[in-house]
Amino acid sequence: MGGREADAAEFAGAFPTLDEVQLTQLRPFGAETEVARGEVLIREGELGADCVVVLTGELEAVAHYGATGDPVSTPFKPGQFVGVMNLLSGEGAYVTVTASADSRVLRIPLARLRDVMGQDVTLSEIVLRAFLLRHSLLMRLGTGPKVIGSRYKLKTREILELLARNRITVTWLDVESNPGAEQILRGFGFTVDDTPVVLVAGQPILRNPSLAEVAAVFGITPSSSKSADSYDLIVVGAGPGGLAAAVYGGSEGLSTLVIESVAVGGQAGTSSRIENYLGFPAGLSGQELAARAALQAQKFAAAILVGCVAQSLSSADGLQAVGLTDGRTLSGRAVVVATGARYRRLSVPRLRDFEGSGVYYSATEVEASACSHGVAVVGGGNSAGQAAIFLARKGLHVDLLIRGPSLESSMSRYLIDEISKEPAITVRYAAQVVELIGSDRLAGIALETRAGGRAEIDASGLFSFIGAEPNSDWLGAGIERDPDGFILTGPDVASPGSLPLETSRPAVFAVGDVRHGSIKRVATAVGEGAMAVRLVHERLLR
Ligand SMILES: Cc1cc2nc3c(=O)[nH]c(=O)nc-3n(C[C@H](O)[C@H](O)[C@H](O)COP(=O)(O)OP(=O)(O)OC[C@H]3O[C@@H](n4cnc5c(N)ncnc54)[C@H](O)[C@@H]3O)c2cc1C
């Protein structure tokens, strides 16, 4: 499919028209009302807005696009519905929706929309696909809330990552390159020292906020998830392993809470395309998988707290206590540790200076949009291969740097084939990064080859995918681990009678990449998450 045809197909998928049968299926979930021309149905910033379906007439959704904030409207005709991904999280609306003609509409409240998506596979596909495609269109256009900050400040990049990973569309005004940014700051009486500043319609302005404050203002953690202190099952980490445990825990009647520090989806959520997950022959993006899994977990009443970091685990009187960095302690009869792994850092001088302003550990729209011309991807595994292909398709030239003499032993065949067909990717074998070039922003890298040669390449981004280390430090000394920090389970632990996947502490299980001996794949993490719930039942019955 050519670029224009692909764009047209994406646009059609983003704004589908429901047929009469589908509208009839939807009717019981909402309330039909007449609206007069000019009447406002949703205001920008409104929390928990309804999903609105046009039955007759026409609606207009006005959003503010681009750095200038110019309003642009999208007409919605009969059979079309208004909403983007943020609607499902209960976040403030990005658009003001007005009737541009006398109309009849179906208003579906958020909870009922979730019911529709839980009950009807076809409608769920159409709605989720439209919301995700609209999200990516809006990302490209730049709309909704704004983050004003410097690309050189780590906090700016952390906020942008938190929002991007949670599929929240924002316009980023970089004070380094956008003269309008400083003007807006002055308008509020702020200076560059107050940045990053986060502007969300209908919410207090945030100056240099913590990630938890940003998560709260965007409604990333649903309010329904904030109440109880005690659960049957606490799952730490919302990657594929944790989400699977949540789906199975919730569906099997355990009161289940998931604690997640950054965003649902974990490492898989940063993957541009997962091609080898069972049941998706055309592949799917990690964000899509994460969105579907989170929805499914919530359908089974599992609560998900995002923006919360677990920092300790202790047990007393048959209960496990998980301490959070915000001071709270949550208790559960059983715990599934699914905290996964994070990428290793390259051993090269000044690495930390460029992290977030040239050195990245994931390749999503946000990182790609911060780069120009050439980038380098380091690593010979599947994640490096996926990143290289994704970045090349974003119009960047990619130098793929690997230490070994070939990709065959470390990368899947389908990726090797795609890379060989991609003219924008140059593979450099037996190459090692020895120097990062640039004053305050990465401008290039120096390489050394095994033969002793040195080369310099222009690179506005260095994407590092060189193996993982486990997120297990927070557990303290109480849980047995191997010398690399991966958690021992089942027959590997010293305590007799441990169940499979059970750690050295009874009723504490470990699944997915954080576990010693795990196969680092989405499917295996999901399988272990599901299996752990069965074993939790067995432990609690003993
Ligand atoms: C770019 C990329 C592409 C990939 N592509 C594929 C692929 O195509 N196919 C495939 O099978 N596999 C792929 N993988 C591997 C796959 O994503 C992982 O094996 C899988 O995500 C592991 O799942 P997990 O649930 O064990 O952990 P993770 O996905 O690592 O999730 C762990 C979660 O725990 C959270 N967390 C960590 N510490 C804490 C804490 N203290 N408190 C609260 N939360 C915490 C993290 O924020 C994270 O969200 C890819 C990985 C990457 C990075």
The ligand as an SDF file (V2000), in Angstrom:
LIG
                    3D

 53 58  0  0  0  0  0  0  0  0999 V2000
   11.2670   -2.8210   22.4260 C   0  0  0  0  0  0  0  0  0  0  0  0
   10.8900   -4.2270   22.8130 C   0  0  0  0  0  0  0  0  0  0  0  0
   10.3190   -5.0810   21.8750 C   0  0  0  0  0  0  0  0  0  0  0  0
    9.9430   -6.3830   22.2340 C   0  0  0  0  0  0  0  0  0  0  0  0
    9.3510   -7.1640   21.2950 N   0  0  0  0  0  0  0  0  0  0  0  0
    8.9230   -8.4070   21.6240 C   0  0  0  0  0  0  0  0  0  0  0  0
    8.2380   -9.2120   20.6620 C   0  0  0  0  0  0  0  0  0  0  0  0
    8.0490   -8.8250   19.5170 O   0  0  0  0  0  0  0  0  0  0  0  0
    7.8060  -10.4320   21.0560 N   0  0  0  0  0  0  0  0  0  0  0  0
    7.9800  -10.9120   22.3300 C   0  0  0  0  0  0  0  0  0  0  0  0
    7.5310  -11.9950   22.6330 O   0  0  0  0  0  0  0  0  0  0  0  0
    8.6470  -10.1580   23.2600 N   0  0  0  0  0  0  0  0  0  0  0  0
    9.1170   -8.9240   22.9410 C   0  0  0  0  0  0  0  0  0  0  0  0
    9.7860   -8.1610   23.8610 N   0  0  0  0  0  0  0  0  0  0  0  0
   10.0160   -8.7160   25.2050 C   0  0  0  0  0  0  0  0  0  0  0  0
    8.7560   -8.5680   26.0550 C   0  0  0  0  0  0  0  0  0  0  0  0
    8.2580   -7.2490   25.9370 O   0  0  0  0  0  0  0  0  0  0  0  0
    9.0510   -8.8900   27.5110 C   0  0  0  0  0  0  0  0  0  0  0  0
    9.5380  -10.2070   27.5930 O   0  0  0  0  0  0  0  0  0  0  0  0
    7.7880   -8.7560   28.3610 C   0  0  0  0  0  0  0  0  0  0  0  0
    7.3030   -7.4230   28.3040 O   0  0  0  0  0  0  0  0  0  0  0  0
    8.0510   -9.1250   29.8100 C   0  0  0  0  0  0  0  0  0  0  0  0
    6.8870   -8.9070   30.5260 O   0  0  0  0  0  0  0  0  0  0  0  0
    6.8920   -8.7370   32.1190 P   0  0  0  0  0  0  0  0  0  0  0  0
    5.4580   -8.5570   32.5020 O   0  0  0  0  0  0  0  0  0  0  0  0
    7.6560   -9.8200   32.7330 O   0  0  0  0  0  0  0  0  0  0  0  0
    7.7200   -7.4170   32.4330 O   0  0  0  0  0  0  0  0  0  0  0  0
    7.7820   -5.9420   31.8120 P   0  0  0  0  0  0  0  0  0  0  0  0
    7.1600   -5.8970   30.4640 O   0  0  0  0  0  0  0  0  0  0  0  0
    9.1980   -5.5190   31.9610 O   0  0  0  0  0  0  0  0  0  0  0  0
    6.8620   -5.1070   32.8010 O   0  0  0  0  0  0  0  0  0  0  0  0
    7.2620   -4.8370   34.1190 C   0  0  0  0  0  0  0  0  0  0  0  0
    6.4700   -3.6510   34.6250 C   0  0  0  0  0  0  0  0  0  0  0  0
    6.7530   -3.4740   36.0150 O   0  0  0  0  0  0  0  0  0  0  0  0
    6.8610   -2.0880   36.3110 C   0  0  0  0  0  0  0  0  0  0  0  0
    7.6740   -1.9410   37.5270 N   0  0  0  0  0  0  0  0  0  0  0  0
    9.0080   -2.2010   37.6790 C   0  0  0  0  0  0  0  0  0  0  0  0
    9.3870   -1.9540   38.9580 N   0  0  0  0  0  0  0  0  0  0  0  0
    8.2780   -1.5190   39.6140 C   0  0  0  0  0  0  0  0  0  0  0  0
    8.0270   -1.1150   40.9620 C   0  0  0  0  0  0  0  0  0  0  0  0
    8.9990   -1.1230   41.9000 N   0  0  0  0  0  0  0  0  0  0  0  0
    6.7720   -0.7340   41.3050 N   0  0  0  0  0  0  0  0  0  0  0  0
    5.7710   -0.7440   40.3650 C   0  0  0  0  0  0  0  0  0  0  0  0
    5.9580   -1.1120   39.0820 N   0  0  0  0  0  0  0  0  0  0  0  0
    7.1930   -1.5140   38.7140 C   0  0  0  0  0  0  0  0  0  0  0  0
    7.5290   -1.5180   35.0760 C   0  0  0  0  0  0  0  0  0  0  0  0
    7.2780   -0.1270   34.9500 O   0  0  0  0  0  0  0  0  0  0  0  0
    6.8730   -2.3340   33.9620 C   0  0  0  0  0  0  0  0  0  0  0  0
    5.7250   -1.6980   33.4590 O   0  0  0  0  0  0  0  0  0  0  0  0
   10.1830   -6.8620   23.5410 C   0  0  0  0  0  0  0  0  0  0  0  0
   10.7740   -6.0090   24.4860 C   0  0  0  0  0  0  0  0  0  0  0  0
   11.1310   -4.7040   24.1360 C   0  0  0  0  0  0  0  0  0  0  0  0
   11.7470   -3.7850   25.1400 C   0  0  0  0  0  0  0  0  0  0  0  0
  1  2  1  0
  2  3  1  0
  2 52  2  0
  3  4  2  0
  4  5  1  0
  4 50  1  0
  5  6  2  0
  6  7  1  0
  6 13  1  0
  7  8  2  0
  7  9  1  0
  9 10  1  0
 10 11  2  0
 10 12  1  0
 12 13  2  0
 13 14  1  0
 14 15  1  0
 14 50  1  0
 15 16  1  0
 16 17  1  0
 16 18  1  0
 18 19  1  0
 18 20  1  0
 20 21  1  0
 20 22  1  0
 22 23  1  0
 23 24  1  0
 24 25  2  0
 24 26  1  0
 24 27  1  0
 27 28  1  0
 28 29  2  0
 28 30  1  0
 28 31  1  0
 31 32  1  0
 32 33  1  0
 33 34  1  0
 33 48  1  0
 34 35  1  0
 35 36  1  0
 35 46  1  0
 36 37  1  0
 36 45  1  0
 37 38  2  0
 38 39  1  0
 39 40  1  0
 39 45  2  0
 40 41  1  0
 40 42  2  0
 42 43  1  0
 43 44  2  0
 44 45  1  0
 46 47  1  0
 46 48  1  0
 48 49  1  0
 50 51  2  0
 51 52  1  0
 52 53  1  0
M  END
$$$$
